[in-house]
């Protein structure tokens, strides 16, 4: 076959491939017609707030992290930030298990926010201020929803077992997937709730102490004490 004819066939093949690609993606101009348009997916919306003695206070500017777990694989999405009324909205989500984590300086999320999505849904997220966990600022009691993970954080001293205050406790449902966070109080106690079941990693950290990392098979309300060791 001559070089000129080979070049012609390559050009024809390239045009055909581009045409097939546009058709598969619903492209090619026009109003799309027929079945070329991909499904719009589901809408997930809600509010991020702090529970105070005066009622729920919306939190503006909280960053929403989204984990989409489908059958056999999962991936992260950016969910944007909350508006002045604490609202967020995420569109185009598939049928899946969704995990949300809201973050803002000065706040923690002790209860996981999850939903199995099959239609447009609402999911609110409750945060607590670090000041309230330390006792410096009064707050309304948090409603703990099962399954919960709770216990005490302590260190062993010559005088015996002593509680450690201000330890940040983080649960990861998957590696590096932050699911819930809190801090131990003056008595060393902590509480995390609404956690997804399965194997979870529990991390406890505080300046001046070694990182504590415990893997737990989590299926129901569980009590787990965490020992801290000074560096």
KOLVEXLUM-198040 format. One record per atom (N, C-alpha, C): residue number from 1; z, y negated, x; residue in three letters. Coordinates in steps of 0.2 Angstrom, whole numbers, plus 5000, padded with zeros to 4 digits. Each point is the difference from the previous one (the first is absolute). Layout:
N
PT:NUM:Z:Y:X:ALA
...
end
This chain:
231
PT:1:5000:5006:5004:UNK
PT:1:5000:4994:4996:UNK
PT:1:5000:4994:5004:UNK
PT:2:4996:4995:4999:UNK
PT:2:4999:4994:5004:UNK
PT:2:5007:4996:5000:UNK
PT:3:5001:4995:5005:UNK
PT:3:5006:4996:5000:UNK
PT:3:5000:4995:4994:UNK
PT:4:4994:4998:4998:UNK
PT:4:4999:4995:4994:UNK
PT:4:5003:5003:4994:UNK
PT:5:4997:5007:4999:UNK
PT:5:5002:5003:4994:UNK
PT:5:5007:5002:5000:UNK
PT:6:5003:5002:5005:UNK
PT:6:5007:5001:5001:UNK
PT:6:5004:4994:4998:UNK
PT:7:4998:4994:5002:UNK
PT:7:5004:4994:4998:UNK
PT:7:4999:4998:4993:UNK
PT:8:4995:5002:4997:UNK
PT:8:4999:4999:4993:UNK
PT:8:5005:5004:4996:UNK
PT:9:5000:5007:5002:UNK
PT:9:5005:5004:4996:UNK
PT:9:5007:4998:5001:UNK
PT:10:5002:4998:5006:UNK
PT:10:5007:4997:5001:UNK
PT:10:5001:4994:4995:UNK
PT:11:4995:4996:4999:UNK
PT:11:5001:4994:4996:UNK
PT:11:5001:5002:4993:UNK
PT:12:4996:5005:4998:UNK
PT:12:5000:5003:4993:UNK
PT:12:5007:5003:4999:UNK
PT:13:5002:5004:5004:UNK
PT:13:5007:5004:5000:UNK
PT:13:5005:4995:4999:UNK
PT:14:5000:4994:5004:UNK
PT:14:5005:4995:5000:UNK
PT:14:5001:4997:4993:UNK
PT:15:4994:4998:4998:UNK
PT:15:5000:4997:4993:UNK
PT:15:5003:5005:4995:UNK
PT:16:4998:5006:5000:UNK
PT:16:5003:5005:4995:UNK
PT:16:5007:5001:5001:UNK
PT:17:5003:5000:5006:UNK
PT:17:5007:5000:5001:UNK
PT:17:5004:4994:4997:UNK
PT:18:4997:4994:5002:UNK
PT:18:5003:4994:4997:UNK
PT:18:5000:5000:4992:UNK
PT:19:4994:5003:4997:UNK
PT:19:5000:5000:4993:UNK
PT:19:5005:5004:4997:UNK
PT:20:5001:5006:5003:UNK
PT:20:5005:5005:4998:UNK
PT:20:5007:4997:5000:UNK
PT:21:5001:4997:5006:UNK
PT:21:5007:4997:5001:UNK
PT:21:5002:4995:4995:UNK
PT:22:4995:4996:4998:UNK
PT:22:5001:4994:4995:UNK
PT:22:5001:5004:4993:UNK
PT:23:4996:5005:4999:UNK
PT:23:5001:5003:4993:UNK
PT:23:5007:5003:5000:UNK
PT:24:5003:5003:5005:UNK
PT:24:5006:5004:5000:UNK
PT:24:5006:4995:4999:UNK
PT:25:4999:4994:5003:UNK
PT:25:5005:4995:5000:UNK
PT:25:4999:4995:4994:UNK
PT:26:4995:5001:4996:UNK
PT:26:5000:4996:4994:UNK
PT:26:4996:4994:5001:UNK
PT:27:4997:4999:5006:UNK
PT:27:4997:4994:5002:UNK
PT:27:4993:4999:4998:UNK
PT:28:4996:4996:5003:UNK
PT:28:4993:4999:4999:UNK
PT:28:4999:4995:4995:UNK
PT:29:5005:4995:4999:UNK
PT:29:4998:4995:4995:UNK
PT:29:5000:5001:4993:UNK
PT:30:4999:4995:4996:UNK
PT:30:5000:5001:4993:UNK
PT:30:5007:5001:4997:UNK
PT:31:5000:5001:4994:UNK
PT:31:5007:5001:4997:UNK
PT:31:5003:5007:5001:UNK
PT:32:4997:5004:5004:UNK
PT:32:5003:5006:5001:UNK
PT:32:4998:5006:4995:UNK
PT:33:5000:4998:4994:UNK
PT:33:4998:5005:4994:UNK
PT:33:5004:5006:5001:UNK
PT:34:5000:5005:4996:UNK
PT:34:5002:5007:5001:UNK
PT:34:5006:5001:5004:UNK
PT:35:5000:5006:5003:UNK
PT:35:5006:5003:5003:UNK
PT:35:5000:4998:5008:UNK
PT:36:4997:4995:5002:UNK
PT:36:5001:4998:5007:UNK
PT:36:5006:4997:5002:UNK
PT:37:5004:4997:4995:UNK
PT:37:5006:4996:5002:UNK
PT:37:5006:5005:5000:UNK
PT:38:5004:4999:5006:UNK
PT:38:5006:5004:5001:UNK
PT:38:5005:4998:4995:UNK
PT:39:5005:5005:4998:UNK
PT:39:5005:4998:4996:UNK
PT:39:5004:4995:5002:UNK
PT:40:5003:4995:4996:UNK
PT:40:5004:4995:5002:UNK
PT:40:5007:5002:5002:UNK
PT:41:5002:5005:4999:UNK
PT:41:5007:5002:5002:UNK
PT:41:5005:4997:4995:UNK
PT:42:5007:5001:5002:UNK
PT:42:5005:4998:4996:UNK
PT:42:5004:4994:5003:UNK
PT:43:5003:4997:4996:UNK
PT:43:5004:4994:5002:UNK
PT:43:5007:5001:5000:UNK
PT:44:5004:4998:5005:UNK
PT:44:5007:5001:5001:UNK
PT:44:5003:4993:5001:UNK
PT:45:5005:4998:4996:UNK
PT:45:5002:4993:5000:UNK
PT:45:5008:5001:4999:UNK
PT:46:5003:4994:5002:UNK
PT:46:5007:5000:4999:UNK
PT:46:5004:4994:5003:UNK
PT:47:5006:5000:5000:UNK
PT:47:5004:4994:5003:UNK
PT:47:5005:5003:5005:UNK
PT:48:5001:4996:5006:UNK
PT:48:5005:5001:5005:UNK
PT:48:5005:4995:4999:UNK
PT:49:5006:5002:4999:UNK
PT:49:5006:4996:4999:UNK
PT:49:5006:5002:5003:UNK
PT:50:5005:4996:5000:UNK
PT:50:5007:5001:5003:UNK
PT:50:5005:5000:4994:UNK
PT:51:5004:5005:5000:UNK
PT:51:5005:5000:4994:UNK
PT:51:5006:4996:5002:UNK
PT:52:5001:4994:4997:UNK
PT:52:5006:4996:5001:UNK
PT:52:5005:5000:4994:UNK
PT:53:5005:4996:5001:UNK
PT:53:5005:5000:4995:UNK
PT:53:4997:4996:4994:UNK
PT:54:4995:4996:5001:UNK
PT:54:4997:4996:4995:UNK
PT:54:4994:5003:4997:UNK
PT:55:4999:5006:5002:UNK
PT:55:4994:5004:4998:UNK
PT:55:4995:5001:5005:UNK
PT:56:4994:5003:4998:UNK
PT:56:4995:5001:5005:UNK
PT:56:4997:4994:5003:UNK
PT:57:4999:4999:5006:UNK
PT:57:4997:4994:5003:UNK
PT:57:4993:5002:5003:UNK
PT:58:4995:4997:4998:UNK
PT:58:4993:5002:5003:UNK
PT:58:5000:4998:5007:UNK
PT:59:4997:5004:5004:UNK
PT:59:4999:4999:5008:UNK
PT:59:4993:4999:5001:UNK
PT:60:4998:4993:5002:UNK
PT:60:4994:4998:5002:UNK
PT:60:4998:5002:5007:UNK
PT:61:4994:5002:5002:UNK
PT:61:4998:5001:5006:UNK
PT:61:5002:5007:5003:UNK
PT:62:5002:5004:4996:UNK
PT:62:5001:5007:5003:UNK
PT:62:4993:5004:5001:UNK
PT:63:5000:5003:5006:UNK
PT:63:4994:5004:5002:UNK
PT:63:5000:5007:4997:UNK
PT:64:4995:5002:4996:UNK
PT:64:5000:5006:4997:UNK
PT:64:4996:5005:5004:UNK
PT:65:5003:5005:5003:UNK
PT:65:4996:5006:5003:UNK
PT:65:4999:5005:4995:UNK
PT:66:4994:5003:5000:UNK
PT:66:4998:5005:4996:UNK
PT:66:4998:5007:5003:UNK
PT:67:5003:5005:4998:UNK
PT:67:4997:5007:5003:UNK
PT:67:4997:5004:4994:UNK
PT:68:4994:5002:5001:UNK
PT:68:4997:5004:4994:UNK
PT:68:4999:5007:5003:UNK
PT:69:5003:5004:4996:UNK
PT:69:5000:5007:5002:UNK
PT:69:4996:5004:4995:UNK
PT:70:4994:5002:5002:UNK
PT:70:4996:5004:4996:UNK
PT:70:5001:5008:5002:UNK
PT:71:4996:5004:4997:UNK
PT:71:5001:5007:5001:UNK
PT:71:4997:5001:5007:UNK
PT:72:5004:5002:5005:UNK
PT:72:4998:5002:5007:UNK
PT:72:5000:4995:5005:UNK
PT:73:5000:4993:4998:UNK
PT:73:5000:4995:5004:UNK
PT:73:5003:4994:4997:UNK
PT:74:5002:4995:5005:UNK
PT:74:5003:4994:4997:UNK
PT:74:4998:4994:5005:UNK
PT:75:5000:4994:4997:UNK
PT:75:4998:4994:5004:UNK
PT:75:5004:4994:4998:UNK
PT:76:5001:4995:5005:UNK
PT:76:5003:4994:4998:UNK
PT:76:4996:4994:4998:UNK
PT:77:5002:4996:4996:UNK
PT:77:4997:4994:4997:UNK
PT:77:5004:4994:5001:UNK
PT:78:4997:4994:5001:UNK
PT:78:5004:4994:4999:UNK
PT:78:5000:4998:4993:UNK
PT:79:5006:4999:4998:UNK
PT:79:5001:4997:4993:UNK
PT:79:5001:4993:4999:UNK
PT:80:4999:4996:5005:UNK
PT:80:5001:4993:5000:UNK
PT:80:5007:4998:4999:UNK
PT:81:5002:4994:4998:UNK
PT:81:5006:4997:4999:UNK
PT:81:5002:4998:4993:UNK
PT:82:5006:5000:4998:UNK
PT:82:5002:4998:4993:UNK
PT:82:4999:4992:4999:UNK
PT:83:4999:4998:4994:UNK
PT:83:4999:4993:4998:UNK
PT:83:5007:4997:4999:UNK
PT:84:5000:4994:4998:UNK
PT:84:5006:4996:4999:UNK
PT:84:5005:5003:4995:UNK
PT:85:4997:5004:4995:UNK
PT:85:5004:5004:4995:UNK
PT:85:5002:5007:5003:UNK
PT:86:4998:5002:5006:UNK
PT:86:5002:5006:5002:UNK
PT:86:4995:5006:4998:UNK
PT:87:4994:4998:4997:UNK
PT:87:4995:5005:4998:UNK
PT:87:4995:5002:5005:UNK
PT:88:4998:5006:5000:UNK
PT:88:4995:5003:5004:UNK
PT:88:4995:5003:4995:UNK
PT:89:4994:5001:5003:UNK
PT:89:4995:5004:4996:UNK
PT:89:4995:5004:5005:UNK
PT:90:4999:5006:4999:UNK
PT:90:4996:5004:5004:UNK
PT:90:4995:5004:4996:UNK
PT:91:4993:4999:5001:UNK
PT:91:4995:5003:4996:UNK
PT:91:4996:5005:5004:UNK
PT:92:4996:5004:4996:UNK
PT:92:4996:5005:5003:UNK
PT:92:5003:5006:5003:UNK
PT:93:5006:5002:4997:UNK
PT:93:5003:5005:5003:UNK
PT:93:4998:5007:4997:UNK
PT:94:4999:5005:5003:UNK
PT:94:4998:5007:4997:UNK
PT:94:5006:5003:4997:UNK
PT:95:4999:5006:4997:UNK
PT:95:5005:5004:4998:UNK
PT:95:5003:5003:5006:UNK
PT:96:5007:4999:5000:UNK
PT:96:5003:5001:5007:UNK
PT:96:5008:4999:4999:UNK
PT:97:5004:5002:5005:UNK
PT:97:5007:4998:5001:UNK
PT:97:5000:4994:5004:UNK
PT:98:5003:4995:4997:UNK
PT:98:5001:4993:5003:UNK
PT:98:5007:4999:5003:UNK
PT:99:5000:4998:5006:UNK
PT:99:5007:4997:5002:UNK
PT:99:4999:4993:5003:UNK
PT:100:5005:4996:4997:UNK
PT:100:5000:4993:5002:UNK
PT:100:5006:4998:5004:UNK
PT:101:4999:4996:5005:UNK
PT:101:5006:4997:5004:UNK
PT:101:4999:4992:5000:UNK
PT:102:5005:4997:4998:UNK
PT:102:5000:4992:5000:UNK
PT:102:5004:4998:5006:UNK
PT:103:4998:4995:5004:UNK
PT:103:5003:4998:5005:UNK
PT:103:5000:4992:5001:UNK
PT:104:5006:4998:5001:UNK
PT:104:5001:4992:5002:UNK
PT:104:5006:4999:5004:UNK
PT:105:4999:4996:5005:UNK
PT:105:5006:4998:5004:UNK
PT:105:5006:4999:4996:UNK
PT:106:5006:5004:5002:UNK
PT:106:5006:4998:4997:UNK
PT:106:5002:5005:4994:UNK
PT:107:4995:5005:4998:UNK
PT:107:5000:5004:4995:UNK
PT:107:4999:5007:5002:UNK
PT:108:5003:5005:4996:UNK
PT:108:4999:5007:5001:UNK
PT:108:4998:5003:4993:UNK
PT:109:4997:5006:5000:UNK
PT:109:4998:5004:4994:UNK
PT:109:5004:5007:5000:UNK
PT:110:5006:5000:4997:UNK
PT:110:5003:5006:5000:UNK
PT:110:4998:5006:4996:UNK
PT:111:4996:4998:4995:UNK
PT:111:4997:5005:4995:UNK
PT:111:4992:5001:5001:UNK
PT:112:4998:5006:5001:UNK
PT:112:4993:5001:5001:UNK
PT:112:4996:4998:4993:UNK
PT:113:4994:4997:5001:UNK
PT:113:4996:4998:4994:UNK
PT:113:4994:5005:5000:UNK
PT:114:5000:5005:4995:UNK
PT:114:4994:5005:5000:UNK
PT:114:4998:5000:4993:UNK
PT:115:4993:5002:4999:UNK
PT:115:4998:5002:4994:UNK
PT:115:4994:5005:5001:UNK
PT:116:4999:5004:4995:UNK
PT:116:4994:5005:5000:UNK
PT:116:4995:4996:4995:UNK
PT:117:4995:4998:5003:UNK
PT:117:4995:4996:4996:UNK
PT:117:4995:5004:4997:UNK
PT:118:4999:4999:4993:UNK
PT:118:4995:5003:4996:UNK
PT:118:4996:4995:4996:UNK
PT:119:5003:4994:4999:UNK
PT:119:4998:4994:4996:UNK
PT:119:5003:4994:5003:UNK
PT:120:4998:4994:4997:UNK
PT:120:5003:4994:5002:UNK
PT:120:5007:5000:4999:UNK
PT:121:5004:4998:5005:UNK
PT:121:5008:5001:4999:UNK
PT:121:5003:4994:5003:UNK
PT:122:5007:5000:4999:UNK
PT:122:5004:4995:5002:UNK
PT:122:5006:5003:5004:UNK
PT:123:5002:4997:5006:UNK
PT:123:5005:5002:5004:UNK
PT:123:5003:4994:5003:UNK
PT:124:5007:4999:4998:UNK
PT:124:5004:4995:5003:UNK
PT:124:5003:5002:5006:UNK
PT:125:5002:4996:5005:UNK
PT:125:5003:5001:5006:UNK
PT:125:5006:4996:5001:UNK
PT:126:5006:5003:5001:UNK
PT:126:5006:4996:5001:UNK
PT:126:5002:5000:5008:UNK
PT:127:5001:4994:5002:UNK
PT:127:5003:4999:5007:UNK
PT:127:5007:4997:5000:UNK
PT:128:5003:5001:5005:UNK
PT:128:5007:4997:5001:UNK
PT:128:5000:4996:5006:UNK
PT:129:5004:4995:5000:UNK
PT:129:5000:4996:5006:UNK
PT:129:5005:5003:5005:UNK
PT:130:4998:4998:5007:UNK
PT:130:5005:5003:5005:UNK
PT:130:5007:4997:5000:UNK
PT:131:5000:4994:4997:UNK
PT:131:5007:4996:4999:UNK
PT:131:5004:5004:4995:UNK
PT:132:4997:5002:4995:UNK
PT:132:5004:5004:4995:UNK
PT:132:5002:5006:5002:UNK
PT:133:4997:5004:5005:UNK
PT:133:5002:5006:5002:UNK
PT:133:5005:4999:5005:UNK
PT:134:5001:4995:5004:UNK
PT:134:5005:4998:5004:UNK
PT:134:5006:4998:4997:UNK
PT:135:5000:4998:4993:UNK
PT:135:5005:4997:4997:UNK
PT:135:5001:4993:5000:UNK
PT:136:4995:4997:5004:UNK
PT:136:5000:4992:5000:UNK
PT:136:4998:4997:4994:UNK
PT:137:4996:5003:4996:UNK
PT:137:4998:4997:4994:UNK
PT:137:5000:5005:4994:UNK
PT:138:5004:4998:4995:UNK
PT:138:5001:5005:4994:UNK
PT:138:4993:5001:4996:UNK
PT:139:4999:5006:4998:UNK
PT:139:4994:5002:4996:UNK
PT:139:5002:5005:4995:UNK
PT:140:4996:5001:4995:UNK
PT:140:5001:5005:4995:UNK
PT:140:4999:5007:5002:UNK
PT:141:5004:5004:4997:UNK
PT:141:5000:5007:5003:UNK
PT:141:4993:5003:4999:UNK
PT:142:4997:5004:5004:UNK
PT:142:4994:5003:5000:UNK
PT:142:5000:5006:4996:UNK
PT:143:4996:5001:4995:UNK
PT:143:4999:5006:4997:UNK
PT:143:4997:5006:5004:UNK
PT:144:5004:5005:5002:UNK
PT:144:4997:5005:5004:UNK
PT:144:4997:5006:4996:UNK
PT:145:4994:5001:5001:UNK
PT:145:4996:5005:4996:UNK
PT:145:4999:5006:5004:UNK
PT:146:5001:5006:4997:UNK
PT:146:5000:5006:5004:UNK
PT:146:4992:5001:5001:UNK
PT:147:4999:5004:5006:UNK
PT:147:5004:5003:5004:UNK
PT:147:5003:4995:5006:UNK
PT:148:5006:5000:5002:UNK
PT:148:5003:4996:5004:UNK
PT:148:5002:5003:5007:UNK
PT:149:5000:4996:5005:UNK
PT:149:5002:5002:5006:UNK
PT:149:5006:4995:5002:UNK
PT:150:5006:5003:5001:UNK
PT:150:5006:4995:5002:UNK
PT:150:5004:5004:5005:UNK
PT:151:5005:4996:5002:UNK
PT:151:5005:5003:5005:UNK
PT:151:5003:4994:5004:UNK
PT:152:5003:5002:5006:UNK
PT:152:5003:4995:5004:UNK
PT:152:4997:5000:5007:UNK
PT:153:5001:4995:5003:UNK
PT:153:4997:4999:5007:UNK
PT:153:5007:4999:5005:UNK
PT:154:5000:5004:5005:UNK
PT:154:5007:5000:5004:UNK
PT:154:4998:5001:5007:UNK
PT:155:5005:4998:5004:UNK
PT:155:5000:5002:5007:UNK
PT:155:5007:5004:5002:UNK
PT:156:5000:5004:5005:UNK
PT:156:5006:5004:5002:UNK
PT:156:5003:4996:5006:UNK
PT:157:5006:4998:4999:UNK
PT:157:5004:4996:5005:UNK
PT:157:5006:5004:5002:UNK
PT:158:5004:4998:5005:UNK
PT:158:5006:5003:5002:UNK
PT:158:5005:5000:4994:UNK
PT:159:4999:4995:4996:UNK
PT:159:5005:5000:4994:UNK
PT:159:4997:5004:4994:UNK
PT:160:4994:5003:5001:UNK
PT:160:4998:5004:4994:UNK
PT:160:4993:4997:4998:UNK
PT:161:4998:5002:4994:UNK
PT:161:4994:4998:4997:UNK
PT:161:5001:4993:4997:UNK
PT:162:4995:4996:5002:UNK
PT:162:5001:4993:4997:UNK
PT:162:4993:4998:4997:UNK
PT:163:5001:4996:4994:UNK
PT:163:4993:4998:4997:UNK
PT:163:4997:4995:5004:UNK
PT:164:4993:5000:5000:UNK
PT:164:4996:4995:5003:UNK
PT:164:4996:4995:4995:UNK
PT:165:5002:4994:5000:UNK
PT:165:4997:4995:4995:UNK
PT:165:4993:4998:5003:UNK
PT:166:4996:4998:4995:UNK
PT:166:4994:4996:5002:UNK
PT:166:4994:5004:5003:UNK
PT:167:5001:5007:4999:UNK
PT:167:4994:5004:5003:UNK
PT:167:4994:5000:4995:UNK
PT:168:4995:4999:5003:UNK
PT:168:4994:5000:4996:UNK
PT:168:4997:5008:4999:UNK
PT:169:4999:5002:4994:UNK
PT:169:4998:5007:4998:UNK
PT:169:4994:4999:4997:UNK
PT:170:4995:5004:5003:UNK
PT:170:4993:5001:4997:UNK
PT:170:4998:5007:4999:UNK
PT:171:4997:5001:4994:UNK
PT:171:4997:5006:4998:UNK
PT:171:4992:5000:5000:UNK
PT:172:4997:5004:5004:UNK
PT:172:4993:5001:5000:UNK
PT:172:4998:5006:4997:UNK
PT:173:4996:5000:4995:UNK
PT:173:4998:5006:4996:UNK
PT:173:4994:5004:5004:UNK
PT:174:4996:4996:5004:UNK
PT:174:4995:5002:5004:UNK
PT:174:5002:4997:5007:UNK
PT:175:4997:5002:5006:UNK
PT:175:5001:4997:5006:UNK
PT:175:4998:4993:5000:UNK
PT:176:5005:4995:5002:UNK
PT:176:4998:4993:5000:UNK
PT:176:4999:4997:4993:UNK
PT:177:5001:5003:4995:UNK
PT:177:4999:4998:4993:UNK
PT:177:5007:4998:4997:UNK
PT:178:5002:4993:5001:UNK
PT:178:5006:4998:4998:UNK
PT:178:5001:5000:4992:UNK
PT:179:5005:5004:4997:UNK
PT:179:5000:5001:4993:UNK
PT:179:5006:4997:4997:UNK
PT:180:5006:4999:5004:UNK
PT:180:5006:4996:4997:UNK
PT:180:5004:4998:5006:UNK
PT:181:5004:4995:4999:UNK
PT:181:5004:4997:5006:UNK
PT:181:5006:4997:4997:UNK
PT:182:5006:5001:5004:UNK
PT:182:5006:4997:4998:UNK
PT:182:5004:4999:5006:UNK
PT:183:5007:4997:4999:UNK
PT:183:5004:5000:5005:UNK
PT:183:5007:5002:4998:UNK
PT:184:5004:5003:5005:UNK
PT:184:5007:5002:4998:UNK
PT:184:5004:4994:4999:UNK
PT:185:5005:5001:4996:UNK
PT:185:5005:4995:4998:UNK
PT:185:5006:5000:5005:UNK
PT:186:5005:4996:4998:UNK
PT:186:5006:5000:5005:UNK
PT:186:5003:5007:5000:UNK
PT:187:5000:5004:4995:UNK
PT:187:5003:5007:5001:UNK
PT:187:4995:5005:5003:UNK
PT:188:4994:4998:5002:UNK
PT:188:4995:5004:5003:UNK
PT:188:4996:5004:4994:UNK
PT:189:5001:4998:4994:UNK
PT:189:4996:5004:4995:UNK
PT:189:4993:4997:4999:UNK
PT:190:4996:5004:4997:UNK
PT:190:4993:4998:4999:UNK
PT:190:4997:5004:4994:UNK
PT:191:4995:4997:4997:UNK
PT:191:4997:5004:4994:UNK
PT:191:4993:4998:5000:UNK
PT:192:4996:5005:4999:UNK
PT:192:4992:5000:4999:UNK
PT:192:4999:5004:4994:UNK
PT:193:4995:4997:4996:UNK
PT:193:4999:5004:4993:UNK
PT:193:4992:5000:4999:UNK
PT:194:4999:5004:4995:UNK
PT:194:4993:5001:4997:UNK
PT:194:4995:5003:5005:UNK
PT:195:5003:5004:5005:UNK
PT:195:4996:5002:5006:UNK
PT:195:4995:5006:4998:UNK
PT:196:4994:5000:5002:UNK
PT:196:4996:5006:4999:UNK
PT:196:5003:5006:5003:UNK
PT:197:4998:5006:4997:UNK
PT:197:5003:5006:5003:UNK
PT:197:4995:5003:5006:UNK
PT:198:5003:5004:5003:UNK
PT:198:4997:5003:5006:UNK
PT:198:5003:4999:5006:UNK
PT:199:4997:5001:5006:UNK
PT:199:5003:4999:5007:UNK
PT:199:5000:4992:5001:UNK
PT:200:5006:4997:5001:UNK
PT:200:5000:4993:5002:UNK
PT:200:5003:4999:5007:UNK
PT:201:4999:4995:5003:UNK
PT:201:5003:4998:5006:UNK
PT:201:5005:4994:4999:UNK
PT:202:5006:5001:5002:UNK
PT:202:5005:4994:4999:UNK
PT:202:5002:4998:5007:UNK
PT:203:4999:4993:5001:UNK
PT:203:5002:4997:5006:UNK
PT:203:5005:4995:4999:UNK
PT:204:5005:5000:5005:UNK
PT:204:5006:4995:5000:UNK
PT:204:5000:4996:5006:UNK
PT:205:5000:4993:5000:UNK
PT:205:4999:4997:5006:UNK
PT:205:5005:4993:5000:UNK
PT:206:5003:4999:5005:UNK
PT:206:5003:4993:5001:UNK
PT:206:5001:4999:5007:UNK
PT:207:4999:4993:5002:UNK
PT:207:5001:4998:5007:UNK
PT:207:5006:5003:5003:UNK
PT:208:4999:5003:5006:UNK
PT:208:5006:5002:5004:UNK
PT:208:5001:5008:4999:UNK
PT:209:4996:5003:4995:UNK
PT:209:5001:5007:4999:UNK
PT:209:4993:5003:5001:UNK
PT:210:5000:5007:5001:UNK
PT:210:4994:5004:5001:UNK
PT:210:4997:5001:4993:UNK
PT:211:4994:5001:4999:UNK
PT:211:4996:5001:4994:UNK
PT:211:5002:5007:4997:UNK
PT:212:5002:5000:4994:UNK
PT:212:5002:5007:4997:UNK
PT:212:4994:5002:4996:UNK
PT:213:4997:5006:5000:UNK
PT:213:4994:5002:4997:UNK
PT:213:5002:5007:4997:UNK
PT:214:5000:5001:4993:UNK
PT:214:5001:5006:4997:UNK
PT:214:4995:5002:4995:UNK
PT:215:4997:5006:5001:UNK
PT:215:4995:5002:4995:UNK
PT:215:5004:5004:4995:UNK
PT:216:4998:4999:4993:UNK
PT:216:5004:5003:4995:UNK
PT:216:4995:5003:4995:UNK
PT:217:5001:5006:4997:UNK
PT:217:4996:5002:4994:UNK
PT:217:5004:4998:4994:UNK
PT:218:4996:4995:4997:UNK
PT:218:5004:4996:4995:UNK
PT:218:4997:5002:4993:UNK
PT:219:5004:5003:4995:UNK
PT:219:4998:5002:4994:UNK
PT:219:5004:4997:4994:UNK
PT:220:5006:4998:5001:UNK
PT:220:5004:4997:4995:UNK
PT:220:5005:4996:5003:UNK
PT:221:5005:4997:4996:UNK
PT:221:5005:4996:5003:UNK
PT:221:5003:5003:5006:UNK
PT:222:5001:4997:5006:UNK
PT:222:5002:5002:5006:UNK
PT:222:5005:4996:5003:UNK
PT:223:5005:5003:5003:UNK
PT:223:5005:4996:5004:UNK
PT:223:4998:5001:5008:UNK
PT:224:4999:4995:5004:UNK
PT:224:4999:5001:5007:UNK
PT:224:5004:4995:5004:UNK
PT:225:5005:5002:5004:UNK
PT:225:5003:4996:5004:UNK
PT:225:4996:4999:5007:UNK
PT:226:5000:4994:5003:UNK
PT:226:4996:4999:5006:UNK
PT:226:5005:4998:5005:UNK
PT:227:5000:5003:5006:UNK
PT:227:5004:4998:5006:UNK
PT:227:4996:4996:5005:UNK
PT:228:5003:4994:5001:UNK
PT:228:4997:4996:5005:UNK
PT:228:5004:5001:5007:UNK
PT:229:4996:4999:5005:UNK
PT:229:5003:5001:5007:UNK
PT:229:4998:4993:5004:UNK
PT:230:5005:4997:5003:UNK
PT:230:4999:4994:5004:UNK
PT:230:4995:5002:5006:UNK
PT:231:4996:4995:5002:UNK
PT:231:4996:5001:5006:UNK
PT:231:5004:4999:5006:UNK
end
